[in-house]
Amino acid sequence: MLTGGYGRAWTDTEEAATENLALVLRELARRWGPHRPVSMRVPLFRAQAGEPMPPLFRSLCDADCHGDPAGWGPVTADGWRCPSTGVPATPR
């Protein structure tokens, strides 16, 4: 989570984080094969409707990570390998 940066410092930090994430995704794709984005829309709509969210999505939301994670492997609520998430849309 980015905190305490504004303007150019924020942009520089966000760009560095994005580049680092791309490196991680390339390495994981080399090991596990291609990834696919896993939409956060359905879990967020469930939360808005007052329904419980799967633990993975609840943890991501609690950390203010609302971007779509990259996923590999079985796509079940409790069995994903999802090591990447988007950064918060606004600075805190």
NUSEPA-604503 format. One record per atom (N, C-alpha, C): residue in one letter; atom name; x, y, z. Coordinates in nm, 3 decimals. Layout:
NUSEPA-604503
<base><type>A</type><atom>CA</atom><X>X</X><Y>Y</Y><Z>Z</Z></base>
...
This chain:
NUSEPA-604503
<base><type>M</type><atom>N</atom><X>0.084</X><Y>-0.116</Y><Z>0.000</Z></base>
<base><type>M</type><atom>CA</atom><X>0.000</X><Y>0.000</Y><Z>0.000</Z></base>
<base><type>M</type><atom>C</atom><X>0.089</X><Y>0.123</Y><Z>0.000</Z></base>
<base><type>L</type><atom>N</atom><X>0.055</X><Y>0.217</Y><Z>-0.084</Z></base>
<base><type>L</type><atom>CA</atom><X>0.133</X><Y>0.340</Y><Z>-0.092</Z></base>
<base><type>L</type><atom>C</atom><X>0.075</X><Y>0.444</Y><Z>0.002</Z></base>
<base><type>T</type><atom>N</atom><X>0.161</X><Y>0.503</Y><Z>0.083</Z></base>
<base><type>T</type><atom>CA</atom><X>0.117</X><Y>0.609</Y><Z>0.171</Z></base>
<base><type>T</type><atom>C</atom><X>0.223</X><Y>0.718</Y><Z>0.175</Z></base>
<base><type>G</type><atom>N</atom><X>0.183</X><Y>0.839</Y><Z>0.200</Z></base>
<base><type>G</type><atom>CA</atom><X>0.277</X><Y>0.949</Y><Z>0.220</Z></base>
<base><type>G</type><atom>C</atom><X>0.341</X><Y>1.004</Y><Z>0.095</Z></base>
<base><type>G</type><atom>N</atom><X>0.303</X><Y>0.957</Y><Z>-0.022</Z></base>
<base><type>G</type><atom>CA</atom><X>0.361</X><Y>1.011</Y><Z>-0.145</Z></base>
<base><type>G</type><atom>C</atom><X>0.257</X><Y>1.088</Y><Z>-0.223</Z></base>
<base><type>Y</type><atom>N</atom><X>0.301</X><Y>1.195</Y><Z>-0.286</Z></base>
<base><type>Y</type><atom>CA</atom><X>0.209</X><Y>1.277</Y><Z>-0.364</Z></base>
<base><type>Y</type><atom>C</atom><X>0.278</X><Y>1.322</Y><Z>-0.491</Z></base>
<base><type>G</type><atom>N</atom><X>0.199</X><Y>1.354</Y><Z>-0.591</Z></base>
<base><type>G</type><atom>CA</atom><X>0.253</X><Y>1.407</Y><Z>-0.715</Z></base>
<base><type>G</type><atom>C</atom><X>0.351</X><Y>1.312</Y><Z>-0.782</Z></base>
<base><type>R</type><atom>N</atom><X>0.467</X><Y>1.366</Y><Z>-0.818</Z></base>
<base><type>R</type><atom>CA</atom><X>0.567</X><Y>1.288</Y><Z>-0.891</Z></base>
<base><type>R</type><atom>C</atom><X>0.618</X><Y>1.169</Y><Z>-0.809</Z></base>
<base><type>A</type><atom>N</atom><X>0.634</X><Y>1.186</Y><Z>-0.677</Z></base>
<base><type>A</type><atom>CA</atom><X>0.680</X><Y>1.074</Y><Z>-0.593</Z></base>
<base><type>A</type><atom>C</atom><X>0.582</X><Y>0.959</Y><Z>-0.599</Z></base>
<base><type>W</type><atom>N</atom><X>0.452</X><Y>0.991</Y><Z>-0.596</Z></base>
<base><type>W</type><atom>CA</atom><X>0.349</X><Y>0.886</Y><Z>-0.606</Z></base>
<base><type>W</type><atom>C</atom><X>0.360</X><Y>0.815</Y><Z>-0.740</Z></base>
<base><type>T</type><atom>N</atom><X>0.368</X><Y>0.892</Y><Z>-0.847</Z></base>
<base><type>T</type><atom>CA</atom><X>0.376</X><Y>0.836</Y><Z>-0.981</Z></base>
<base><type>T</type><atom>C</atom><X>0.498</X><Y>0.747</Y><Z>-0.997</Z></base>
<base><type>D</type><atom>N</atom><X>0.614</X><Y>0.794</Y><Z>-0.951</Z></base>
<base><type>D</type><atom>CA</atom><X>0.737</X><Y>0.715</Y><Z>-0.962</Z></base>
<base><type>D</type><atom>C</atom><X>0.725</X><Y>0.583</Y><Z>-0.886</Z></base>
<base><type>T</type><atom>N</atom><X>0.670</X><Y>0.589</Y><Z>-0.765</Z></base>
<base><type>T</type><atom>CA</atom><X>0.654</X><Y>0.468</Y><Z>-0.685</Z></base>
<base><type>T</type><atom>C</atom><X>0.555</X><Y>0.372</Y><Z>-0.749</Z></base>
<base><type>E</type><atom>N</atom><X>0.445</X><Y>0.425</Y><Z>-0.801</Z></base>
<base><type>E</type><atom>CA</atom><X>0.346</X><Y>0.340</Y><Z>-0.866</Z></base>
<base><type>E</type><atom>C</atom><X>0.404</X><Y>0.275</Y><Z>-0.992</Z></base>
<base><type>E</type><atom>N</atom><X>0.481</X><Y>0.350</Y><Z>-1.070</Z></base>
<base><type>E</type><atom>CA</atom><X>0.544</X><Y>0.294</Y><Z>-1.190</Z></base>
<base><type>E</type><atom>C</atom><X>0.643</X><Y>0.183</Y><Z>-1.154</Z></base>
<base><type>A</type><atom>N</atom><X>0.722</X><Y>0.205</Y><Z>-1.049</Z></base>
<base><type>A</type><atom>CA</atom><X>0.818</X><Y>0.102</Y><Z>-1.005</Z></base>
<base><type>A</type><atom>C</atom><X>0.745</X><Y>-0.023</Y><Z>-0.959</Z></base>
<base><type>A</type><atom>N</atom><X>0.636</X><Y>-0.005</Y><Z>-0.886</Z></base>
<base><type>A</type><atom>CA</atom><X>0.557</X><Y>-0.120</Y><Z>-0.838</Z></base>
<base><type>A</type><atom>C</atom><X>0.496</X><Y>-0.195</Y><Z>-0.956</Z></base>
<base><type>T</type><atom>N</atom><X>0.447</X><Y>-0.124</Y><Z>-1.056</Z></base>
<base><type>T</type><atom>CA</atom><X>0.388</X><Y>-0.187</Y><Z>-1.174</Z></base>
<base><type>T</type><atom>C</atom><X>0.493</X><Y>-0.266</Y><Z>-1.250</Z></base>
<base><type>E</type><atom>N</atom><X>0.612</X><Y>-0.210</Y><Z>-1.264</Z></base>
<base><type>E</type><atom>CA</atom><X>0.721</X><Y>-0.281</Y><Z>-1.332</Z></base>
<base><type>E</type><atom>C</atom><X>0.759</X><Y>-0.407</Y><Z>-1.255</Z></base>
<base><type>N</type><atom>N</atom><X>0.767</X><Y>-0.396</Y><Z>-1.122</Z></base>
<base><type>N</type><atom>CA</atom><X>0.800</X><Y>-0.512</Y><Z>-1.040</Z></base>
<base><type>N</type><atom>C</atom><X>0.693</X><Y>-0.620</Y><Z>-1.051</Z></base>
<base><type>L</type><atom>N</atom><X>0.568</X><Y>-0.581</Y><Z>-1.050</Z></base>
<base><type>L</type><atom>CA</atom><X>0.458</X><Y>-0.676</Y><Z>-1.066</Z></base>
<base><type>L</type><atom>C</atom><X>0.468</X><Y>-0.747</Y><Z>-1.201</Z></base>
<base><type>A</type><atom>N</atom><X>0.501</X><Y>-0.673</Y><Z>-1.307</Z></base>
<base><type>A</type><atom>CA</atom><X>0.515</X><Y>-0.735</Y><Z>-1.440</Z></base>
<base><type>A</type><atom>C</atom><X>0.627</X><Y>-0.839</Y><Z>-1.439</Z></base>
<base><type>L</type><atom>N</atom><X>0.737</X><Y>-0.811</Y><Z>-1.369</Z></base>
<base><type>L</type><atom>CA</atom><X>0.846</X><Y>-0.908</Y><Z>-1.358</Z></base>
<base><type>L</type><atom>C</atom><X>0.801</X><Y>-1.034</Y><Z>-1.285</Z></base>
<base><type>V</type><atom>N</atom><X>0.727</X><Y>-1.017</Y><Z>-1.177</Z></base>
<base><type>V</type><atom>CA</atom><X>0.677</X><Y>-1.131</Y><Z>-1.101</Z></base>
<base><type>V</type><atom>C</atom><X>0.581</X><Y>-1.214</Y><Z>-1.187</Z></base>
<base><type>L</type><atom>N</atom><X>0.490</X><Y>-1.147</Y><Z>-1.258</Z></base>
<base><type>L</type><atom>CA</atom><X>0.394</X><Y>-1.219</Y><Z>-1.342</Z></base>
<base><type>L</type><atom>C</atom><X>0.465</X><Y>-1.296</Y><Z>-1.453</Z></base>
<base><type>R</type><atom>N</atom><X>0.569</X><Y>-1.237</Y><Z>-1.513</Z></base>
<base><type>R</type><atom>CA</atom><X>0.643</X><Y>-1.309</Y><Z>-1.617</Z></base>
<base><type>R</type><atom>C</atom><X>0.710</X><Y>-1.433</Y><Z>-1.561</Z></base>
<base><type>E</type><atom>N</atom><X>0.770</X><Y>-1.422</Y><Z>-1.443</Z></base>
<base><type>E</type><atom>CA</atom><X>0.837</X><Y>-1.538</Y><Z>-1.383</Z></base>
<base><type>E</type><atom>C</atom><X>0.736</X><Y>-1.646</Y><Z>-1.346</Z></base>
<base><type>L</type><atom>N</atom><X>0.624</X><Y>-1.607</Y><Z>-1.291</Z></base>
<base><type>L</type><atom>CA</atom><X>0.522</X><Y>-1.706</Y><Z>-1.256</Z></base>
<base><type>L</type><atom>C</atom><X>0.463</X><Y>-1.770</Y><Z>-1.381</Z></base>
<base><type>A</type><atom>N</atom><X>0.446</X><Y>-1.693</Y><Z>-1.488</Z></base>
<base><type>A</type><atom>CA</atom><X>0.397</X><Y>-1.749</Y><Z>-1.614</Z></base>
<base><type>A</type><atom>C</atom><X>0.499</X><Y>-1.849</Y><Z>-1.670</Z></base>
<base><type>R</type><atom>N</atom><X>0.627</X><Y>-1.821</Y><Z>-1.652</Z></base>
<base><type>R</type><atom>CA</atom><X>0.730</X><Y>-1.914</Y><Z>-1.697</Z></base>
<base><type>R</type><atom>C</atom><X>0.719</X><Y>-2.046</Y><Z>-1.620</Z></base>
<base><type>R</type><atom>N</atom><X>0.691</X><Y>-2.037</Y><Z>-1.491</Z></base>
<base><type>R</type><atom>CA</atom><X>0.682</X><Y>-2.157</Y><Z>-1.406</Z></base>
<base><type>R</type><atom>C</atom><X>0.549</X><Y>-2.229</Y><Z>-1.419</Z></base>
<base><type>W</type><atom>N</atom><X>0.438</X><Y>-2.155</Y><Z>-1.418</Z></base>
<base><type>W</type><atom>CA</atom><X>0.305</X><Y>-2.215</Y><Z>-1.409</Z></base>
<base><type>W</type><atom>C</atom><X>0.224</X><Y>-2.205</Y><Z>-1.537</Z></base>
<base><type>G</type><atom>N</atom><X>0.273</X><Y>-2.134</Y><Z>-1.637</Z></base>
<base><type>G</type><atom>CA</atom><X>0.195</X><Y>-2.111</Y><Z>-1.758</Z></base>
<base><type>G</type><atom>C</atom><X>0.122</X><Y>-1.979</Y><Z>-1.750</Z></base>
<base><type>P</type><atom>N</atom><X>0.045</X><Y>-1.948</Y><Z>-1.852</Z></base>
<base><type>P</type><atom>CA</atom><X>-0.022</X><Y>-1.818</Y><Z>-1.857</Z></base>
<base><type>P</type><atom>C</atom><X>-0.125</X><Y>-1.802</Y><Z>-1.744</Z></base>
<base><type>H</type><atom>N</atom><X>-0.139</X><Y>-1.679</Y><Z>-1.701</Z></base>
<base><type>H</type><atom>CA</atom><X>-0.240</X><Y>-1.648</Y><Z>-1.600</Z></base>
<base><type>H</type><atom>C</atom><X>-0.361</X><Y>-1.589</Y><Z>-1.669</Z></base>
<base><type>R</type><atom>N</atom><X>-0.465</X><Y>-1.569</Y><Z>-1.589</Z></base>
<base><type>R</type><atom>CA</atom><X>-0.582</X><Y>-1.497</Y><Z>-1.639</Z></base>
<base><type>R</type><atom>C</atom><X>-0.633</X><Y>-1.407</Y><Z>-1.527</Z></base>
<base><type>P</type><atom>N</atom><X>-0.689</X><Y>-1.294</Y><Z>-1.564</Z></base>
<base><type>P</type><atom>CA</atom><X>-0.743</X><Y>-1.206</Y><Z>-1.460</Z></base>
<base><type>P</type><atom>C</atom><X>-0.864</X><Y>-1.271</Y><Z>-1.393</Z></base>
<base><type>V</type><atom>N</atom><X>-0.878</X><Y>-1.246</Y><Z>-1.265</Z></base>
<base><type>V</type><atom>CA</atom><X>-0.992</X><Y>-1.295</Y><Z>-1.188</Z></base>
<base><type>V</type><atom>C</atom><X>-1.070</X><Y>-1.171</Y><Z>-1.144</Z></base>
<base><type>S</type><atom>N</atom><X>-1.191</X><Y>-1.158</Y><Z>-1.193</Z></base>
<base><type>S</type><atom>CA</atom><X>-1.269</X><Y>-1.037</Y><Z>-1.169</Z></base>
<base><type>S</type><atom>C</atom><X>-1.306</X><Y>-1.020</Y><Z>-1.021</Z></base>
<base><type>M</type><atom>N</atom><X>-1.293</X><Y>-0.899</Y><Z>-0.974</Z></base>
<base><type>M</type><atom>CA</atom><X>-1.336</X><Y>-0.864</Y><Z>-0.838</Z></base>
<base><type>M</type><atom>C</atom><X>-1.483</X><Y>-0.820</Y><Z>-0.838</Z></base>
<base><type>R</type><atom>N</atom><X>-1.546</X><Y>-0.806</Y><Z>-0.956</Z></base>
<base><type>R</type><atom>CA</atom><X>-1.681</X><Y>-0.751</Y><Z>-0.962</Z></base>
<base><type>R</type><atom>C</atom><X>-1.783</X><Y>-0.833</Y><Z>-0.884</Z></base>
<base><type>V</type><atom>N</atom><X>-1.786</X><Y>-0.963</Y><Z>-0.907</Z></base>
<base><type>V</type><atom>CA</atom><X>-1.888</X><Y>-1.046</Y><Z>-0.841</Z></base>
<base><type>V</type><atom>C</atom><X>-1.872</X><Y>-1.043</Y><Z>-0.689</Z></base>
<base><type>P</type><atom>N</atom><X>-1.751</X><Y>-1.062</Y><Z>-0.635</Z></base>
<base><type>P</type><atom>CA</atom><X>-1.738</X><Y>-1.053</Y><Z>-0.489</Z></base>
<base><type>P</type><atom>C</atom><X>-1.777</X><Y>-0.916</Y><Z>-0.434</Z></base>
<base><type>L</type><atom>N</atom><X>-1.743</X><Y>-0.809</Y><Z>-0.506</Z></base>
<base><type>L</type><atom>CA</atom><X>-1.781</X><Y>-0.675</Y><Z>-0.459</Z></base>
<base><type>L</type><atom>C</atom><X>-1.932</X><Y>-0.657</Y><Z>-0.462</Z></base>
<base><type>F</type><atom>N</atom><X>-1.998</X><Y>-0.708</Y><Z>-0.565</Z></base>
<base><type>F</type><atom>CA</atom><X>-2.145</X><Y>-0.700</Y><Z>-0.570</Z></base>
<base><type>F</type><atom>C</atom><X>-2.208</X><Y>-0.783</Y><Z>-0.458</Z></base>
<base><type>R</type><atom>N</atom><X>-2.147</X><Y>-0.899</Y><Z>-0.427</Z></base>
<base><type>R</type><atom>CA</atom><X>-2.198</X><Y>-0.980</Y><Z>-0.316</Z></base>
<base><type>R</type><atom>C</atom><X>-2.190</X><Y>-0.900</Y><Z>-0.187</Z></base>
<base><type>A</type><atom>N</atom><X>-2.078</X><Y>-0.833</Y><Z>-0.165</Z></base>
<base><type>A</type><atom>CA</atom><X>-2.062</X><Y>-0.754</Y><Z>-0.042</Z></base>
<base><type>A</type><atom>C</atom><X>-2.165</X><Y>-0.642</Y><Z>-0.037</Z></base>
<base><type>Q</type><atom>N</atom><X>-2.189</X><Y>-0.576</Y><Z>-0.151</Z></base>
<base><type>Q</type><atom>CA</atom><X>-2.289</X><Y>-0.468</Y><Z>-0.154</Z></base>
<base><type>Q</type><atom>C</atom><X>-2.428</X><Y>-0.521</Y><Z>-0.124</Z></base>
<base><type>A</type><atom>N</atom><X>-2.454</X><Y>-0.646</Y><Z>-0.161</Z></base>
<base><type>A</type><atom>CA</atom><X>-2.585</X><Y>-0.707</Y><Z>-0.137</Z></base>
<base><type>A</type><atom>C</atom><X>-2.596</X><Y>-0.764</Y><Z>0.005</Z></base>
<base><type>G</type><atom>N</atom><X>-2.489</X><Y>-0.751</Y><Z>0.084</Z></base>
<base><type>G</type><atom>CA</atom><X>-2.492</X><Y>-0.802</Y><Z>0.220</Z></base>
<base><type>G</type><atom>C</atom><X>-2.460</X><Y>-0.950</Y><Z>0.231</Z></base>
<base><type>E</type><atom>N</atom><X>-2.413</X><Y>-1.011</Y><Z>0.122</Z></base>
<base><type>E</type><atom>CA</atom><X>-2.376</X><Y>-1.153</Y><Z>0.125</Z></base>
<base><type>E</type><atom>C</atom><X>-2.228</X><Y>-1.165</Y><Z>0.163</Z></base>
<base><type>P</type><atom>N</atom><X>-2.190</X><Y>-1.275</Y><Z>0.224</Z></base>
<base><type>P</type><atom>CA</atom><X>-2.050</X><Y>-1.292</Y><Z>0.262</Z></base>
<base><type>P</type><atom>C</atom><X>-1.960</X><Y>-1.306</Y><Z>0.139</Z></base>
<base><type>M</type><atom>N</atom><X>-1.839</X><Y>-1.252</Y><Z>0.150</Z></base>
<base><type>M</type><atom>CA</atom><X>-1.739</X><Y>-1.266</Y><Z>0.044</Z></base>
<base><type>M</type><atom>C</atom><X>-1.650</X><Y>-1.385</Y><Z>0.076</Z></base>
<base><type>P</type><atom>N</atom><X>-1.599</X><Y>-1.455</Y><Z>-0.026</Z></base>
<base><type>P</type><atom>CA</atom><X>-1.499</X><Y>-1.557</Y><Z>0.000</Z></base>
<base><type>P</type><atom>C</atom><X>-1.378</X><Y>-1.495</Y><Z>0.072</Z></base>
<base><type>P</type><atom>N</atom><X>-1.312</X><Y>-1.570</Y><Z>0.158</Z></base>
<base><type>P</type><atom>CA</atom><X>-1.202</X><Y>-1.514</Y><Z>0.239</Z></base>
<base><type>P</type><atom>C</atom><X>-1.093</X><Y>-1.445</Y><Z>0.158</Z></base>
<base><type>L</type><atom>N</atom><X>-1.055</X><Y>-1.499</Y><Z>0.043</Z></base>
<base><type>L</type><atom>CA</atom><X>-0.951</X><Y>-1.435</Y><Z>-0.038</Z></base>
<base><type>L</type><atom>C</atom><X>-0.991</X><Y>-1.294</Y><Z>-0.076</Z></base>
<base><type>F</type><atom>N</atom><X>-1.113</X><Y>-1.276</Y><Z>-0.124</Z></base>
<base><type>F</type><atom>CA</atom><X>-1.158</X><Y>-1.145</Y><Z>-0.167</Z></base>
<base><type>F</type><atom>C</atom><X>-1.179</X><Y>-1.051</Y><Z>-0.049</Z></base>
<base><type>R</type><atom>N</atom><X>-1.224</X><Y>-1.105</Y><Z>0.064</Z></base>
<base><type>R</type><atom>CA</atom><X>-1.239</X><Y>-1.022</Y><Z>0.183</Z></base>
<base><type>R</type><atom>C</atom><X>-1.102</X><Y>-0.967</Y><Z>0.225</Z></base>
<base><type>S</type><atom>N</atom><X>-1.000</X><Y>-1.052</Y><Z>0.221</Z></base>
<base><type>S</type><atom>CA</atom><X>-0.865</X><Y>-1.008</Y><Z>0.257</Z></base>
<base><type>S</type><atom>C</atom><X>-0.813</X><Y>-0.902</Y><Z>0.161</Z></base>
<base><type>L</type><atom>N</atom><X>-0.838</X><Y>-0.921</Y><Z>0.032</Z></base>
<base><type>L</type><atom>CA</atom><X>-0.794</X><Y>-0.821</Y><Z>-0.065</Z></base>
<base><type>L</type><atom>C</atom><X>-0.863</X><Y>-0.687</Y><Z>-0.041</Z></base>
<base><type>C</type><atom>N</atom><X>-0.993</X><Y>-0.691</Y><Z>-0.018</Z></base>
<base><type>C</type><atom>CA</atom><X>-1.067</X><Y>-0.567</Y><Z>0.008</Z></base>
<base><type>C</type><atom>C</atom><X>-1.021</X><Y>-0.501</Y><Z>0.137</Z></base>
<base><type>D</type><atom>N</atom><X>-0.994</X><Y>-0.581</Y><Z>0.240</Z></base>
<base><type>D</type><atom>CA</atom><X>-0.946</X><Y>-0.526</Y><Z>0.366</Z></base>
<base><type>D</type><atom>C</atom><X>-0.813</X><Y>-0.454</Y><Z>0.350</Z></base>
<base><type>A</type><atom>N</atom><X>-0.732</X><Y>-0.499</Y><Z>0.252</Z></base>
<base><type>A</type><atom>CA</atom><X>-0.603</X><Y>-0.437</Y><Z>0.224</Z></base>
<base><type>A</type><atom>C</atom><X>-0.615</X><Y>-0.326</Y><Z>0.119</Z></base>
<base><type>D</type><atom>N</atom><X>-0.738</X><Y>-0.290</Y><Z>0.082</Z></base>
<base><type>D</type><atom>CA</atom><X>-0.766</X><Y>-0.186</Y><Z>-0.015</Z></base>
<base><type>D</type><atom>C</atom><X>-0.711</X><Y>-0.220</Y><Z>-0.153</Z></base>
<base><type>C</type><atom>N</atom><X>-0.711</X><Y>-0.349</Y><Z>-0.187</Z></base>
<base><type>C</type><atom>CA</atom><X>-0.666</X><Y>-0.397</Y><Z>-0.318</Z></base>
<base><type>C</type><atom>C</atom><X>-0.790</X><Y>-0.436</Y><Z>-0.399</Z></base>
<base><type>H</type><atom>N</atom><X>-0.834</X><Y>-0.345</Y><Z>-0.485</Z></base>
<base><type>H</type><atom>CA</atom><X>-0.957</X><Y>-0.369</Y><Z>-0.559</Z></base>
<base><type>H</type><atom>C</atom><X>-0.933</X><Y>-0.402</Y><Z>-0.706</Z></base>
<base><type>G</type><atom>N</atom><X>-0.808</X><Y>-0.409</Y><Z>-0.748</Z></base>
<base><type>G</type><atom>CA</atom><X>-0.777</X><Y>-0.449</Y><Z>-0.885</Z></base>
<base><type>G</type><atom>C</atom><X>-0.799</X><Y>-0.598</Y><Z>-0.904</Z></base>
<base><type>D</type><atom>N</atom><X>-0.816</X><Y>-0.639</Y><Z>-1.028</Z></base>
<base><type>D</type><atom>CA</atom><X>-0.837</X><Y>-0.781</Y><Z>-1.056</Z></base>
<base><type>D</type><atom>C</atom><X>-0.706</X><Y>-0.858</Y><Z>-1.037</Z></base>
<base><type>P</type><atom>N</atom><X>-0.706</X><Y>-0.961</Y><Z>-0.951</Z></base>
<base><type>P</type><atom>CA</atom><X>-0.584</X><Y>-1.041</Y><Z>-0.933</Z></base>
<base><type>P</type><atom>C</atom><X>-0.558</X><Y>-1.128</Y><Z>-1.055</Z></base>
<base><type>A</type><atom>N</atom><X>-0.433</X><Y>-1.170</Y><Z>-1.071</Z></base>
<base><type>A</type><atom>CA</atom><X>-0.398</X><Y>-1.268</Y><Z>-1.174</Z></base>
<base><type>A</type><atom>C</atom><X>-0.407</X><Y>-1.405</Y><Z>-1.109</Z></base>
<base><type>G</type><atom>N</atom><X>-0.466</X><Y>-1.500</Y><Z>-1.180</Z></base>
<base><type>G</type><atom>CA</atom><X>-0.487</X><Y>-1.632</Y><Z>-1.120</Z></base>
<base><type>G</type><atom>C</atom><X>-0.429</X><Y>-1.744</Y><Z>-1.204</Z></base>
<base><type>W</type><atom>N</atom><X>-0.383</X><Y>-1.847</Y><Z>-1.136</Z></base>
<base><type>W</type><atom>CA</atom><X>-0.334</X><Y>-1.970</Y><Z>-1.197</Z></base>
<base><type>W</type><atom>C</atom><X>-0.402</X><Y>-2.086</Y><Z>-1.126</Z></base>
<base><type>G</type><atom>N</atom><X>-0.412</X><Y>-2.197</Y><Z>-1.195</Z></base>
<base><type>G</type><atom>CA</atom><X>-0.458</X><Y>-2.318</Y><Z>-1.130</Z></base>
<base><type>G</type><atom>C</atom><X>-0.608</X><Y>-2.326</Y><Z>-1.117</Z></base>
<base><type>P</type><atom>N</atom><X>-0.653</X><Y>-2.411</Y><Z>-1.023</Z></base>
<base><type>P</type><atom>CA</atom><X>-0.797</X><Y>-2.432</Y><Z>-1.009</Z></base>
<base><type>P</type><atom>C</atom><X>-0.867</X><Y>-2.303</Y><Z>-0.967</Z></base>
<base><type>V</type><atom>N</atom><X>-0.980</X><Y>-2.279</Y><Z>-1.027</Z></base>
<base><type>V</type><atom>CA</atom><X>-1.054</X><Y>-2.157</Y><Z>-0.995</Z></base>
<base><type>V</type><atom>C</atom><X>-1.169</X><Y>-2.193</Y><Z>-0.904</Z></base>
<base><type>T</type><atom>N</atom><X>-1.140</X><Y>-2.202</Y><Z>-0.776</Z></base>
<base><type>T</type><atom>CA</atom><X>-1.241</X><Y>-2.221</Y><Z>-0.672</Z></base>
<base><type>T</type><atom>C</atom><X>-1.215</X><Y>-2.114</Y><Z>-0.567</Z></base>
<base><type>A</type><atom>N</atom><X>-1.315</X><Y>-2.083</Y><Z>-0.491</Z></base>
<base><type>A</type><atom>CA</atom><X>-1.302</X><Y>-1.974</Y><Z>-0.394</Z></base>
<base><type>A</type><atom>C</atom><X>-1.190</X><Y>-1.999</Y><Z>-0.294</Z></base>
<base><type>D</type><atom>N</atom><X>-1.159</X><Y>-2.124</Y><Z>-0.264</Z></base>
<base><type>D</type><atom>CA</atom><X>-1.057</X><Y>-2.150</Y><Z>-0.164</Z></base>
<base><type>D</type><atom>C</atom><X>-0.931</X><Y>-2.214</Y><Z>-0.221</Z></base>
<base><type>G</type><atom>N</atom><X>-0.920</X><Y>-2.229</Y><Z>-0.354</Z></base>
<base><type>G</type><atom>CA</atom><X>-0.806</X><Y>-2.300</Y><Z>-0.408</Z></base>
<base><type>G</type><atom>C</atom><X>-0.724</X><Y>-2.224</Y><Z>-0.510</Z></base>
<base><type>W</type><atom>N</atom><X>-0.737</X><Y>-2.093</Y><Z>-0.518</Z></base>
<base><type>W</type><atom>CA</atom><X>-0.664</X><Y>-2.016</Y><Z>-0.618</Z></base>
<base><type>W</type><atom>C</atom><X>-0.521</X><Y>-1.992</Y><Z>-0.577</Z></base>
<base><type>R</type><atom>N</atom><X>-0.440</X><Y>-1.979</Y><Z>-0.677</Z></base>
<base><type>R</type><atom>CA</atom><X>-0.307</X><Y>-1.921</Y><Z>-0.658</Z></base>
<base><type>R</type><atom>C</atom><X>-0.317</X><Y>-1.783</Y><Z>-0.723</Z></base>
<base><type>C</type><atom>N</atom><X>-0.328</X><Y>-1.679</Y><Z>-0.643</Z></base>
<base><type>C</type><atom>CA</atom><X>-0.346</X><Y>-1.542</Y><Z>-0.694</Z></base>
<base><type>C</type><atom>C</atom><X>-0.246</X><Y>-1.449</Y><Z>-0.626</Z></base>
<base><type>P</type><atom>N</atom><X>-0.125</X><Y>-1.442</Y><Z>-0.674</Z></base>
<base><type>P</type><atom>CA</atom><X>-0.026</X><Y>-1.361</Y><Z>-0.604</Z></base>
<base><type>P</type><atom>C</atom><X>-0.026</X><Y>-1.214</Y><Z>-0.640</Z></base>
<base><type>S</type><atom>N</atom><X>-0.104</X><Y>-1.168</Y><Z>-0.736</Z></base>
<base><type>S</type><atom>CA</atom><X>-0.095</X><Y>-1.028</Y><Z>-0.774</Z></base>
<base><type>S</type><atom>C</atom><X>-0.230</X><Y>-0.960</Y><Z>-0.758</Z></base>
<base><type>T</type><atom>N</atom><X>-0.224</X><Y>-0.833</Y><Z>-0.722</Z></base>
<base><type>T</type><atom>CA</atom><X>-0.346</X><Y>-0.752</Y><Z>-0.713</Z></base>
<base><type>T</type><atom>C</atom><X>-0.316</X><Y>-0.613</Y><Z>-0.763</Z></base>
<base><type>G</type><atom>N</atom><X>-0.419</X><Y>-0.541</Y><Z>-0.795</Z></base>
<base><type>G</type><atom>CA</atom><X>-0.402</X><Y>-0.402</Y><Z>-0.836</Z></base>
<base><type>G</type><atom>C</atom><X>-0.374</X><Y>-0.315</Y><Z>-0.715</Z></base>
<base><type>V</type><atom>N</atom><X>-0.319</X><Y>-0.199</Y><Z>-0.741</Z></base>
<base><type>V</type><atom>CA</atom><X>-0.292</X><Y>-0.105</Y><Z>-0.633</Z></base>
<base><type>V</type><atom>C</atom><X>-0.418</X><Y>-0.022</Y><Z>-0.607</Z></base>
<base><type>P</type><atom>N</atom><X>-0.432</X><Y>0.036</Y><Z>-0.489</Z></base>
<base><type>P</type><atom>CA</atom><X>-0.548</X><Y>0.119</Y><Z>-0.461</Z></base>
<base><type>P</type><atom>C</atom><X>-0.558</X><Y>0.232</Y><Z>-0.564</Z></base>
<base><type>A</type><atom>N</atom><X>-0.678</X><Y>0.270</Y><Z>-0.597</Z></base>
<base><type>A</type><atom>CA</atom><X>-0.699</X><Y>0.371</Y><Z>-0.699</Z></base>
<base><type>A</type><atom>C</atom><X>-0.659</X><Y>0.511</Y><Z>-0.653</Z></base>
<base><type>T</type><atom>N</atom><X>-0.664</X><Y>0.537</Y><Z>-0.524</Z></base>
<base><type>T</type><atom>CA</atom><X>-0.632</X><Y>0.669</Y><Z>-0.474</Z></base>
<base><type>T</type><atom>C</atom><X>-0.534</X><Y>0.660</Y><Z>-0.359</Z></base>
<base><type>P</type><atom>N</atom><X>-0.448</X><Y>0.761</Y><Z>-0.342</Z></base>
<base><type>P</type><atom>CA</atom><X>-0.354</X><Y>0.757</Y><Z>-0.229</Z></base>
<base><type>P</type><atom>C</atom><X>-0.428</X><Y>0.771</Y><Z>-0.098</Z></base>
<base><type>R</type><atom>N</atom><X>-0.371</X><Y>0.711</Y><Z>0.006</Z></base>
<base><type>R</type><atom>CA</atom><X>-0.432</X><Y>0.719</Y><Z>0.139</Z></base>
<base><type>R</type><atom>C</atom><X>-0.364</X><Y>0.827</Y><Z>0.219</Z></base>
